[in-house]
Amino acid sequence: MAKFILGKKVGMTTLYNEGEAQNATIVECLPNKVSLIRTKEKDGYAAVQVEMQKTRKRTVKKEFVAEGSELKAGENFGVEIFEIGEEVSVSGKTKAKGFQGGVKRYGFGGSPASHGHKHDLRAPGSIGATTPAHVFKGMRMAGRTGGVQATSKNVKVVFIDKEKNLIGLKGAVPGIPGGVVEIFTK
């Protein structure tokens, strides 16, 4: 059965387990409430919509595909549904970095720093032949970076605190501190 929960990324820390240091991301998963159940008969697909209180005035709602879920509308659940050692997927909006050049955005090498390259050290270089007389769609050039939905798969759960509604995930996960992340299994 699929497990899922919404949480708010708190930040990263180092956990020590038997002398071994492990980087972990801490996510606060306040109790989630099932707000809507979708069925194949009525809606054409099976899903569960959950909501989480992000601030005093704002709630966040997400829908997870769930075949044969035993959850009922109005039911609350928290981090107790996960176990330490379990592998999950974590989805969130990546850190937005604004308008960036080709070197930062795509890792371009830039021009040599030798004679004759005074003002073009981080320039993108040639973008193609002159025959088509236009820039092809999808050409790697300067532009806005980040701020897109990304998913990290096979992230291990390393820490659970049921009293404080915290869950620790091994390594880094997408999102900024305070941002909403989705934790789910298949």
Beta strands, then each sheet from edge to edge (+ up, - down):
strand 1: 4-17
strand 2: 20-28
strand 3: 32-38
strand 4: 47-53
strand 5: 59-65
strand 6: 76-77
strand 7: 87-93
strand 8: 98-100
strand 9: 143-145
strand 10: 149-161
strand 11: 166-170
strand 12: 180-184
sheet 1: 1+ 2- 11+ 10- 7+ 12- 1+
sheet 2: 5+ 4- 3+ 6-
sheet 3: 8+ 9-
end
